[in-house]
Amino acid sequence: MASFPPLGSLTLCEVNRDLITVDALSDDRANQTYGKILGLVFSPVPFHNLENDASDQDGATTTATTAGESVRRKSPVALLQGFMNSYLGRLFYPDDVHLLPEVDLQGVSWHPNKHIIAFISAPTQVLVRDYQESEGKDPSILTNESQRDARVLEWRPNGGKMLAVGCKGGICMWAASYPGNAASVRSGAASFLGGLSRSSGNRYILVDFLRSPYDEHVSALTWSPDGRYLASASYESSSFSVWDFAQGVGTPIRRGLGGISMLKWSPTGDYFFASKFDGTFYLWETNTWTSEQWSSTSGFVKGATWDPDGRMILLAFSESSTLGSIHFASKPPSLDAHLLPVDLPEILSLTVRELKR
């Protein structure tokens, strides 16, 4: 197991389970460290909010443009600080404010197989930077009148360059489009979805809009590992939906699930995790979609991640420094599982010492 960083140091990144630390965070130090370890340094991503530009109010329904050269290029550190200040400060509230006072946004997504990053750069726009094919070119900006108040986004596994963006009223589905190999709009989708504009980088087209019932705000997304199904949920709804992407049809899964905060599909596709704002969470098996309910006395689940084999999920809670590890005792579709505490005495010791200073 990797050792914990010394007190007073800054963790720059994690590489192969080793925490890389520095004494002070600076652009030069970050570039040297990344370059030495990874052999690759990603350039900064400049962006600005198109919604503040009067020229953007021309009534266009769909655009996939690029950030202007006139934007002052920010350093990696300044960019990260600005992004954190802007988006971790934006909060949304469930209907019952007693369930949860605030929720961090999931406003950034790395492509699972490519050096591509997408993040929410404004309430109605998403910025995509492809480091493999667009180095030296401006990022692409995805915006559409249907993409209202974007909250979460996820790249589609095994789906090339396809991105799902959860927003008010549904899910915008974007796909990269190339000359001679244009992305196709799903049959039966509205005609305006196929609009495409010029871009110095990759071009993206809005190929579908999966409309949520009752114009609900999609605040959680997760893909099945094969990329065939997409699950979505809203803190305003009492259910979550599983979409067959090829058909554009969603099936609601109802089981008293009001106030869902997080969804996580297991890497093998056999299990599915859903958590609520009130501290309860569910483990589902996806063969018959039956579930077991669990309850936490340590607050709501703030983070969850599956192991690569899909036999264990690690949970972090809002009111505890102890992680929870749920292990399945039998093979799928069994829901026989055990919750074990994962104590981190080194982190707790460092936290206590820091608070006393």
N, C-alpha and C positions, 0 to 999 in steps of 0.2 A: 504494500500500500504506500502511496506517495506520502512524503513527510509534509507537515503543514509549514507554511511560510513563517519566518521569524517575525516577532512583534515589531511593528513600525514599517515593515516593507510593504510594497504594493504588488499585487498579483497582476501580471500583464496578460497571461493567457495560460491555457492548459494544453499540453501536447503529450499525447500518449500516456495520460494519467499523471504526468509530472507538472507541477505548478511552477511556472516561470515567473520569477519575481525581480523587481528592480527597486533601487533605493528612492528614485524620483521618476515621475512619469514625464517624459519629453518626447517630441517627435523623433529626434536623432536616436535616442536610446531605444525607442520602440522599433524603429526601422532596423537598427543594428541587430536587435534580438530576434525579430521575426526573420530577417534575412539569413542570419547564421543558422537558425534552427530549421526553418521551413524552406529556405531557398527561394522564397517568394514574398514580396511585399505588395499588398493591394494599395492602389492609389486612392486618395480621398475622393469622396463623392459630393461635389457641390450641388446644391439645389436651392430653389426658391419657390415660394407659394404662388402658383398661377392665379389663385383666386383673388389676389390683391392687385392683379394687373387688369386695368380697364379693357385692354385689348382682347382679353380672353372672353369677354361677355358678348360674343358675336353670334350666339345661338347655335353654335356647332354642337351636334349631339354626341359625337365620339371623336376623341383625339388621342394620338399616341405620339407626342412631340418630345423634344429634348430640352434640357435646361440650357439657358442662354450663356454665351461666352462672357457676357458682361457681368455675370455673377462673380463676386470675389471668391476666389478659391480658398477654402478653409483647410487648415491642417487637420490631420487625423484626430488629434486630441481635441481640438476645438469643435470639430464636427461631431464627435462622440458626445462631448459635453452638451452641445446644443440639442442633439437628438434626445438625450436623456432628460434634459430640463423640459423640453417641449412635450414629450409623449408620456413620460412617467408621471408628469404633472396633470395629465388629462385623466379624469376619472368618470366612471358612470355608475349609476345607482340602480339597484333592483327596486321593484315596486314596494317591497316591505323594507324600509330603511333599517329596521332592527336586525335584519338578517346579516347584513354586511355593510360597513360604512364606505368602503372603497375597494376598487379592483384594478390591478395593473393591467394595462393593455398588452396584447400580443401583436405588436405592430411591426415586426420584422421577421423575415423568413429567408434562410439560406437554402438554395436548391440542394436536394439530397445527393446529387451526382455531379454537379457542375459548379464552377466558380461564378455563381450568379447570386446576387442579393436583391431582395425586394423589401421595401418598407413603406409605411404610410407616411407620406410627406406633407399631407394636408387632409382636412376632413373628407374631401372628395377626390383625392388624387393619390396614386401610388407611383413610386419611382423604382425603376428596375435598372441595375447596372450589371452587365455581362462582361466579366473580366477576360473571358476566353476569346470572344469574337469582336468586342467593341473597345479594346484597349486604345486609348487616345481619342475615343469618340465620346460624345455626351451621353448620359443616361437617357433612357426612355421614360416618359411620364404618361401614365395611363389615367385617363379621366373620362367620365361619362355622366350624363344627367341621372342615370339610374344608380350610380355609385355615390349614395348619400351617407355621410358620416361613417366612413369605413372604420371598422374596429379590429379586424383580425384577417390574416391572410396565410395561405398554405400552398406550397408547390405540389403539384400532382405527381405521385410516384409512377414511374414507368410511363409517363405521359409527355415526354419531351419537355418543352418549355411552356407549360400550362399552369396558370396561377388562379387560385380561387380567392376572392376577396369578399368577406362578409361585411354587410353594410345594412343600412335601414331599408327594410323591405325585401331583402333576399341576398343572393350571392352572384357577383359578377365573375364570369369565367373568361379569362384572357388567354390567348395563345399566340406564340410567335409566328409570323408569316413571312415567307421568302418568295422572291420572284421565281415563278415556275413551280412553286410548292406552297400555294396560299392556304392559310388556315380556313377550314370550312365552318360555316355557321350551321348549327344543328337544324335539321329539317323541322319546320314549324315555328322556329323562333322568329321574333319580330325582325322585319327587314332592316331597321335602322341599326341593328347590332353589328352589321358587317362593315360599317364605315372605317376607313383607314386613312391616316394622314402621313405626311413625310416625316422621316426621322433619320439623323445621321448614324444612329446605332441600329439595333434590331427593331423591327416593326412588330407591333402587337395589335391584334384584332379582338374585339369583344365578340366571342362566338356564342355566348348564351347568357341568359339571366334566369337563375332559378329563384322564382318568386316564393317568398315565405308566406304562410297563411296569416291573414289579418295584418299584413304589412309589419310584421314583427322585426325587431332589430337583431340581426344575426351577430352573436358575440362570441361564439365558439365554433371551431371547425376541426375536423380530423379526417384524413383519407384512410381507406383500407389499404393495406400494403401493396396490393396489386393495382391500385388506382382505379378500380371499377366503381367503387362506392364512395360517397362523400357524406359524412354525418355532420349535421349542423344543429345548433341550439341557440336559444335566446333567453336572456334573463327575464323576459316578459312572458314566457310561455310555460305551460305545464307539461311539455313533452319535447323530445328531440326528433329530428327527421333523418332518415337514411335515404339518400338520393342514388338512384341508378343513373349515372351521369350520361350514358349513351342514350337513354330514353328521356332524360330530363324529368323524371317522375320521382317524387319524394314520398316515402312511407312514414307516417308519424308513429313513434313508439311512445305510448302513453302508460305511465305507471306512477302518477303522483309526483312528477319530477319538476315541480315549480321552482324557478330560480336556479337554473343550471349555470355553473361557472366554468366548467372545463370538461372536455372530451378527449380521450386518448385511445386510439386503436392499437392493439398489440402488434408487434412486428410479424407474427405468424398469421394474424387475422382471426385467431380462435377466440380471443377475448376482447372486451370493450370496457372502458372505464368512464364513468360519468360522476361528477361531483356537484354538490349543491352549496349554496351560500350558507346554509344553516349548519354545516358540519357533517351532514350525512353524505355518503357516496355509495355507488352501486358498481358491482362487477357483473358483467353480462357475458354469457357464452353466445357466440353468434350463429350456432347451428339452429337452435330453436328460439333464440332471443329470450331466454329466461335469465333471471337475475337474483342476486343476493344483496340485501341492503346491509350496509355497515354504518356505524355511528362513531363520531369522534368527540371526545371531551377536550380536545386540544385546539379547538377552532376549526376553521374551514381549510380545505386543501389548497395551498398556494402553489404547489408545484408537484408534478408527477412525471415519472419516466419509466418506461419498460426496459427490461434487460433484452439483449438481442434475441434470446431464445423464447421470449414471451411467456416465461414461467414465473416471473416475479416482477412486481411493480414497486418502485420506491416512492414514498410520499413525504412531502414537507407540509407542516401545519402552521397556521398563522400565530398560534399562541404557545408554541413549544419549540425548544431547541433540539428535540429528539426526533429523528426521522422514523417513519414507519415502513416496514418491509413486508409486503403480502406475498407469501409463497403458496403456490398451488401444490397440493399433496398428491394429486392424481392427474392423469392425462386428460386433455379436452375430450368431451365437453364438461367434465366434472367441475363444479364450483367449490369443491372442498378445498379451503384455503386457510392459512394461519397468518395472523398479523403479529409481527415481532418488532420490538423496539430496536432502533439502531442508535446507540449512544455515541456521541462525538465529544468525548471529554476534552480533547485538545482544543476544539473550537470553543466549547463552553468556558474553559479556563482562560483562553485569550479574551473572550468577551467580558468576563468578570474583571479581569485585570485592567482592561481598557476603560471600563466604566468607573473604576476606582481612581483612575488617574486624574 
